[in-house]
Structure formats: structure tokens, C-alpha cells
Amino acid sequence: MNLGAALKQLRRELNITQTEFGAALDLNLTTVSRWERGKTVPTRSTALNILGYARRRGTTTACQEALKEALFPTVRRDGLDDLKYTQMNRINEMLNDSSNAVIISDSDTYELLYANKQAERISTNPLAKAVGKKCYEYCMSQDSPCHFCFAEEISTDKYTERYFTSERTGKHYLIRGKQIIWDGRRAYLEYITDVTEMYKMQEQMIQNHKMMKIACRSAQMWVFTIDVKKNVAYLDDIIQDTFHLPSTVCNFWDEIFTWDMFLPEYFPVIKEMIEKIKSGEKHVETEAQIHYFDNRIHWTRYRSDTIAYDRYGKPKTAICSAQLIDREKALVNRIRFEHEQILNREENILGFVISNLSRNRITEHQGMTGLAKILQNGMNYEETVGEAAGLILNKEIQMQFLEFHERENLLKRYSKGELAQTMEYPFRLITGEVICLQDEMRLAMNPANGDIMLYEYCFEVKN
């Protein structure tokens, strides 16, 4: 049976027209008509597509045998050959499902020998127009080989890569190519990947990096990446310029302690942070003092965010930042925030007192019903403490209260970094009722004038 009769038998079994058959295989009506009239024959890859189409549509065995005989007249159709072409057809289907364009062309003549479905995206032409074309004619609509063609540079040993941008579509592509033998002839196989989105992401990352550098400089912040497993840090150019450091620091965990940046008394704090990063904690934050490039000592806040782990859950990559801060201002803001939280949350709070220890004055108070006659804004702090101590029944506890509230002791505690204190004691209200009180203190510096402030909260402790 000739090709025309075999194709007509196929269409009769499926009850489809030439146009429908051509559309199913991305062929035009003229091509199908010429086949059925015996004017031309399909290429081998197209023949495989036709046979695969007949099998998928469930045609009879007789129809498939007739197609096989007509499409492959010079090929032995024993079991081995049948398996060979079945495998080729499956490979073709797999390549058509690939996200890459796959093109095979003759290395000497540039004749297009094979193109998968994705090649249409680069060519913007249907595959039916690829028959009899050279690769540059179909893919690039050109009359001569592409200026970026590197077919003669590649070998059979390994893939060669090259990027190019299509002048017609404006898209960016990655080509990976190598020499192969295709049906006994030397051919050039290339995989073409659309990397336009990757290019856009790279451009966006470059812009983001520029904006980040501007923001970091204005915020006095540095950002760097740590390869936790390899113990290598990659520093941005702001850190390099500021502290005269290299872009890559090996043995980072030990190397940083050889720099003159950190004050020795903060080594334990930094080492503790390092151990937390190495153990895999997602977020780590601490504060320490450093020698800045202006030869002054500044408070710096360090933060680390682990962004990648290996398959065993071990940390791989961490993004770290270091920012100069006004620690006293930040501390006051935090205490003020906690102050509002305490007043809104605690049910047993009787009130609070805010005192300026440096000026020995009470600056603000609220509640404290039992001390209303004692507390006055602007009153001497030490005198107020003395009067409040007189309302404590137990003499021993009274002495502890005085020592706990002594102004000089509180100033010394602040200088040592002891910023929070708590004390419980029995207290007699002016009504004569005795209750158990708990005083909570927080110390902070007023950044406006350097005065040391005391925030004291009074809670009733109920048994």
C-alpha cells in the first residue's frame, strides 16, 4: 500500500478531514494533500509523529501496519527495528514536552534535521515550515548563518555554552551545543533555553543592591553573607571600604577576633552569637561596642538570619547585618514601650513612679493611692523614699527597702549594666490595711541630656 492510500485509510478510520489531520500534527493542508497525491514524502521525524498519532488514537493494527510499510519502505520491519522506531517516537514525545527548544542541524550544510515543539517559540513559525529549511532560515528568519553561531567551535566531548539575545523578540537565550552523529552524518545538537526572566531578575537584583547600598550607608549599616559550613564570610564593599577588609574572609569565626574592631570585654557576647548561628538558630541578635573608623567607640547591633539549611537540617548560609545604634535612645524607647504595655496589661498594678536619679527628682507618677500624700511631681527623690519606708512595718525589711531604693546604689547598678531589679515587701496603706507589694525597677539614660531615669512599677501581690 502506498503512502496516499495508507493516509486515507487512517483518516477514514478516525473520520477526520485533511485539514483536521494536518492540524493534529501541526501541518498545513497543502503538505497533507501532496503526500496523499504522491508528490512528496514526510521526513523520518514527521513519519514517526504520524505513526505515533495513529497508535494514540487507537487505529486498527492493519492501519498501523499499512502506515509503517508506506512511511518506512526501505527499513526492515522486524521486531528489533520496530522497537527502535517505537523508542525514537517516545523520545520525540519526551522532547516535545521539554521546556527547552531542541534543534539538530547538519554541521556542514546547516540543514535542519530535527526540531521539537518548543523550537516554535524561538522561530515564531509553525514546525510545518521547518521542512527543507536551514537552521538559521527557520529559527532566525535569516539568509545566512547567525553571527553568534559556534558550530565549528564545539566538539563531541562536551557541551559548549553561549548566550544570545534575539533581535526579533528581544528575549535572552542560553545555547548548549555539541557535535553528534545523526543518521550517519555529522550534526550539531543544541538545547536552547529561554533565560529572559533570569536576566530580568539579575537586573532587578543589581538595582536592589544599589538601593540597598544607599540605604545601608544612610543607616550606617553593613550587610554580609556567611557560608556557615565552610566558615567563610563574603563582605560587601561598604564594610571593605570602612574597615579596610578583604571581600572574602576565610576562617571567619576566628579571624574576626584578630581585628581591632571589637572591644575585648564583648568577645563572650560575640562568641555566644557565633555558637547560636553554628547551631542553626534562625534569628540571632545581640549588641556590642566597637572601635569605629573615626576612632570613637560606638554601640552596634548585630543580627543574623539563617536562610538555607542542608538536607540534614544543618545551617548552610546566613545573612548578617551590623548597624550603628544610639543604644541609650533605643533603650529608652523600649522601656517607654514596655511602660505602656505594663499599664495596659497588668491587672494588679497600683501605679508607677518615674524619677530622675541624676537630678534627685520625681518627674511623673500615676495611681499609687496609698502614697498620694507622699508623692508629688518635682519632689526630692531621696526624701520620698524615706517617707515611703516609714510605712513598712518590719524594720529589717525597711532597711532593705532603703538600700534597694538608694539613689547612689541605683546609679552604680546602671553603670554596671544592672538595668532591672525586683523587690517584695509588706506595706501599710493610709487606711491601715496591710498588703504585700512588689516593686519592679528599670533604669535607662535620657539621651537628650544624659540623665539616668528610674521607672518603678508597684504591683499588689495576692496570695
C-alpha positions, 0 to 999 in steps of 0.5 A: 500500500502506498503512502496516499492510500495508507493516509486515507485509510487512517483518516477514514478510520478516525473520520477526520478531514485533511485539514483536521489531520494536518492540524493534529500534527501541526501541518498545513493542508497543502503538505497533507494533500501532496503526500496523499497525491504522491508528490512528496514524502514526510521526513523520518521525524514527521513519519514517526509523529504520524505513526505515533498519532495513529497508535494514540488514537487507537487505529486498527493494527492493519492501519498501523501496519499499512502506515509503517510499510508506506512511511518506512519502505526501505527499513526492515520491519522486524521486531528489533527495528520496530522497537527502535522506531517505537523508542525514537517516537517516545523520545520525540514525545519526551522532547516535545514536552521539554521546556527547552527548544531542541534543534539538530542541524547538519554541521556542514550544510546547516540543514535542519534535521530535527526540531521539537515543539518548543523550537516554535517559540524561538522561530515564531513559525509553525514546525510545518515550515521547518521542512527543507529549511536551514537552521538559521532560515527557520529559527532566525528568519535569516539568509545566512548563518547567525553571527553568534553561531559556534558550530565549528567551535564545539566538539563531541566531548562536551557541551559548549555554552553561549548566550544570545539575545534575539533581535526579533523578540528581544528575549535572552537565550542560553545555547548548549551545543555539541557535535553528534552523529545523526543518521550517519552524518555529522550534526550539531545538537543544541538545547536552547533555553529561554533565560529572559526572566533570569536576566530580568531578575539579575537586573532587578537584583543589581538595582536592589543592591544599589538601593540597598547600598544607599540605604545601608550607608544612610543607616550606617549599616553593613550587610554580609553573607556567611557560608556557615559550613565552610566558615567563610564570610563574603563582605560587601564593599561598604564594610571593605571600604570602612574597615579596610577588609578583604571581600572574602574572609576565610576562617571567619569565626576566628579571624574576626577576633584578630581585628581591632574592631571589637572591644575585648570585654564583648568577645563572650557576647560575640562568641555566644552569637557565633555558637547560636548561628553554628547551631542553626538558630534562625534569628540571632541578635545581640549588641556590642561596642566597637572601635569605629573608623573615626576612632570613637567607640560606638554601640552596634547591633548585630543580627543574623538570619539563617536562610538555607539549611542542608538536607540534614537540617544543618545551617548552610548560609546566613545573612548578617547585618551590623548597624550603628545604634544610639543604644541609650535612645533605643533603650529608652524607647523600649522601656517607654514601650514596655511602660505602656504595655505594663499599664495596659496589661497588668491587672494588679498594678497600683501605679508607677513612679518615674524619677530622675536619679541624676537630678534627685527628682520625681518627674511623673507618677500615676495611681499609687493611692496609698502614697498620694500624700507622699508623692508629688511631681518635682519632689526630692527623690531621696526624701520620698523614699524615706517617707515611703519606708516609714510605712513598712512595718518590719524594720529589717525589711525597711532597711532593705527597702532603703538600700534597694531604693538608694539613689547612689546604689541605683546609679552604680547598678546602671553603670554596671549594666544592672538595668532591672531589679525586683523587690517584695515587701509588706506595706501599710496603706493610709487606711491601715490595711496591710498588703504585700507589694512588689516593686519592679525597677528599670533604669535607662539614660535620657539621651537628650541630656544624659540623665539616668531615669528610674521607672518603678512599677508597684504591683499588689501581690495576692496570695 
